[in-house]
């Protein structure tokens, strides 16, 4: 059954399962339809989006007015999003910023380039937890399509199980899903600050004891010493497109 993380009069935060798209694909309902059925609602508006392969916290507005307000909060950079990702390859750097423009590549994928006309910006930490496996905690400051998946690939550490931006070295038994999870949301709404965590529940590697111990150390993600953002982003000269896929 679809898990509800937070339910309010004007919005709801659900735990989106991996492998479920945002919208209907043929006869398969999307997550918005499933959420309507679960909650017995006729109206729900996705304030932002998650890739089909991505699980975790998804914010849905219950009214058009709430959708406008929450979408505006995304545009003003008042919404903080936190992601967990796993990889089996050592990155070119272990923490800091990943900054660069994103361009279309082959197979409907994207790539990170050195120019910074309208860059994707991601803050991150990483570390090892078992053998070659590494965890990443990531905070996108912009919201480009496939931003985190492309950022990880640019570090030489594609996400475990990501068939589009991989491959990785582990066998299929270890990569039983794409290991990208929207762990947390933190946002203001009508004078109140909301903080929501969605502990990852699907995937053998997310249930790994060593990973779970590290996850406890990283909780809550908004309390971590995040790398400083570039002045251009703080001043608002970089376009922020939050309502896109992770």
C-alpha positions in Angstrom: 0.0 0.0 0.0 1.2 3.5 -0.8 2.7 5.1 2.3 1.7 8.6 3.4 4.5 10.5 5.2 2.6 13.7 6.0 -0.9 14.7 5.4 -2.1 18.3 5.7 -5.3 20.2 4.6 -3.5 21.7 1.6 -0.9 19.1 0.7 0.4 15.6 1.2 3.9 14.0 1.2 4.0 10.4 0.0 6.7 7.8 -0.2 6.9 7.1 -4.0 8.0 3.5 -4.7 10.8 2.9 -7.2 9.6 1.8 -10.6 6.4 3.8 -10.6 6.2 6.7 -13.1 4.6 10.1 -12.4 1.9 9.7 -14.9 0.0 6.8 -16.5 1.9 4.6 -19.0 -0.6 2.6 -21.1 -2.8 0.7 -18.7 -0.4 1.3 -15.8 -1.5 4.1 -13.5 1.1 6.8 -12.4 1.9 7.8 -8.9 -0.6 10.7 -8.9 -3.5 8.5 -9.8 -2.4 5.9 -7.2 -2.2 8.7 -4.5 -5.7 9.9 -5.4 -7.0 6.4 -5.0 -5.2 5.9 -1.7 -6.5 9.1 -0.3 -9.9 9.1 -1.9 -9.3 12.5 -3.6 -10.3 13.8 -7.0 -7.6 16.5 -7.1 -3.8 16.2 -6.6 -1.1 18.3 -8.2 2.6 17.2 -8.3 4.6 20.1 -7.0 7.8 18.5 -8.2 8.7 15.2 -9.9 10.9 12.1 -9.3 12.2 9.8 -12.0 10.5 6.5 -12.4 13.5 4.7 -10.9 13.7 7.0 -7.9 11.9 6.3 -4.7 11.1 8.6 -1.8 9.5 11.8 -0.6 7.1 13.4 -3.1 5.1 16.5 -2.4 1.6 16.8 -3.9 -0.7 19.7 -3.5 -4.4 19.2 -2.7 -5.6 22.4 -4.3 -4.6 24.6 -7.2 -3.9 27.5 -4.8 -1.6 25.4 -2.7 0.2 24.1 -5.8 0.9 27.7 -6.9 2.3 28.6 -3.4 4.4 25.5 -3.1 5.7 25.8 -6.6 6.7 29.5 -5.9 8.6 28.3 -2.8 10.6 25.9 -5.0 11.4 28.8 -7.4 12.5 31.0 -4.5 14.9 28.2 -3.3 13.0 27.8 0.0 12.5 24.1 -0.5 15.4 21.8 0.5 15.6 18.4 -1.1 18.0 15.6 0.2 18.8 12.4 -1.7 20.6 9.2 -0.9 22.5 7.3 -3.6 24.8 4.3 -3.7 27.6 3.4 -6.0 30.4 0.8 -6.3 33.0 3.1 -7.8 35.3 5.6 -6.1 34.5 9.2 -7.1 37.0 11.7 -8.4 36.3 13.7 -5.3 34.6 12.7 -2.0 32.6 15.9 -1.2 32.0 19.4 -2.3 30.1 20.9 -5.3 29.3 19.5 -8.7 28.7 22.4 -11.1 28.3 22.6 -14.8 25.8 23.0 -17.7 23.9 20.0 -18.8 23.6 19.1 -22.5 21.8 16.4 -24.4 23.8 13.3 -25.1 23.1 10.0 -26.8 20.2 7.6 -25.9 18.1 10.5 -24.5 20.6 11.0 -21.8 22.3 14.1 -20.4 25.9 15.0 -19.8 27.6 17.6 -17.6 29.9 20.0 -19.4 32.5 22.5 -18.2 30.6 25.7 -19.2 28.5 27.4 -16.5 25.9 29.5 -18.4 23.0 28.0 -16.5 24.6 25.3 -14.5 23.2 22.4 -12.5 24.6 22.7 -8.9 24.7 19.9 -6.4 26.2 19.8 -2.9 27.3 16.4 -1.7 29.1 14.2 0.8 30.2 10.6 0.3 32.0 7.7 2.1 32.5 4.0 2.0 30.4 1.6 4.1 31.2 -1.9 2.9 33.8 -3.2 0.4 33.6 -1.2 -2.8 30.2 0.2 -2.0 29.9 3.9 -1.2 27.0 6.1 0.1 26.3 9.6 -1.2 24.2 12.3 0.5 23.2 14.9 -2.1 21.5 18.3 -2.0 20.6 19.7 -5.4 20.5 23.5 -5.4 19.0 23.5 -8.9 16.4 21.1 -10.4 17.6 19.9 -13.8 16.3 16.7 -15.4 18.3 13.7 -14.2 20.6 16.1 -12.3 21.8 13.8 -9.6 22.2 10.8 -11.9 24.3 12.9 -14.3 26.3 14.5 -11.4 27.2 11.0 -10.1 28.3 9.9 -13.6 30.5 13.0 -13.9 32.3 12.0 -10.8 33.1 8.6 -12.3 30.6 7.0 -9.9 27.3 6.1 -11.6 24.5 5.2 -9.3 24.3 1.5 -8.5 21.7 -0.2 -10.8 21.3 2.8 -13.1 20.8 1.2 -16.5 20.7 4.6 -18.2 23.9 6.2 -16.8 25.8 3.1 -15.7 27.1 0.5 -15.9 28.6 -0.5 -12.6 30.7 -3.5 -11.7 28.5 -5.3 -9.2 26.3 -8.3 -10.2 22.5 -8.0 -10.6 21.8 -9.5 -7.2 23.4 -6.5 -5.5 21.9 -4.0 -8.0 18.3 -5.1 -7.5 17.1 -1.5 -8.2 18.4 1.9 -9.1 19.8 3.2 -5.8 18.6 6.7 -5.8 16.2 7.8 -3.0 14.6 11.1 -2.2 15.3 11.0 1.6 14.0 14.3 2.8 12.1 17.5 2.2 12.2 20.7 4.2 10.0 23.6 3.2 7.9 26.5 4.6 4.2 26.8 4.0 1.9 29.6 5.4 4.1 30.5 8.3 5.1 26.9 9.3 8.3 24.9 8.6 7.7 21.3 7.6 10.5 18.7 7.8 9.8 15.2 6.3 12.1 12.2 6.1 11.4 9.1 4.1 13.7 6.2 5.3 14.5 4.0 2.3 12.6 0.7 2.6 13.1 -1.1 -0.7 16.4 -2.5 -2.0 18.8 -5.0 -0.4 21.6 -2.5 -0.1 19.5 0.2 1.6 18.7 -2.4 4.2 22.4 -3.3 4.7 23.3 -2.9 8.4 26.5 -1.0 7.7 24.5 1.5 5.5 21.8 1.8 8.2 24.4 2.7 10.8 25.8 5.4 8.5 22.3 6.6 7.8 21.7 7.1 11.5 24.9 9.3 11.7 23.6 11.5 8.8 20.2 12.1 10.3 18.8 14.7 10.0 20.4 15.7 6.6 19.6 19.4 7.0 21.9 19.5 10.1 25.0 18.4 8.1 27.8 20.9 7.4 27.0 21.4 3.7 29.6 22.9 1.3 29.0 26.6 0.6 27.1 27.5 -2.5 28.6 29.8 -5.2 27.8 33.5 -4.9 26.0 33.4 -8.2 23.5 30.9 -6.9 23.0 32.8 -3.6 22.4 36.0 -5.5 19.8 34.5 -7.7 21.6 34.8 -11.1 21.4 31.1 -11.8 18.1 29.8 -13.1 16.5 27.3 -10.7 14.2 24.8 -12.3 13.0 22.8 -9.3 9.9 21.1 -10.7 11.9 18.6 -12.7 13.0 15.0 -12.3 15.8 14.1 -9.9 
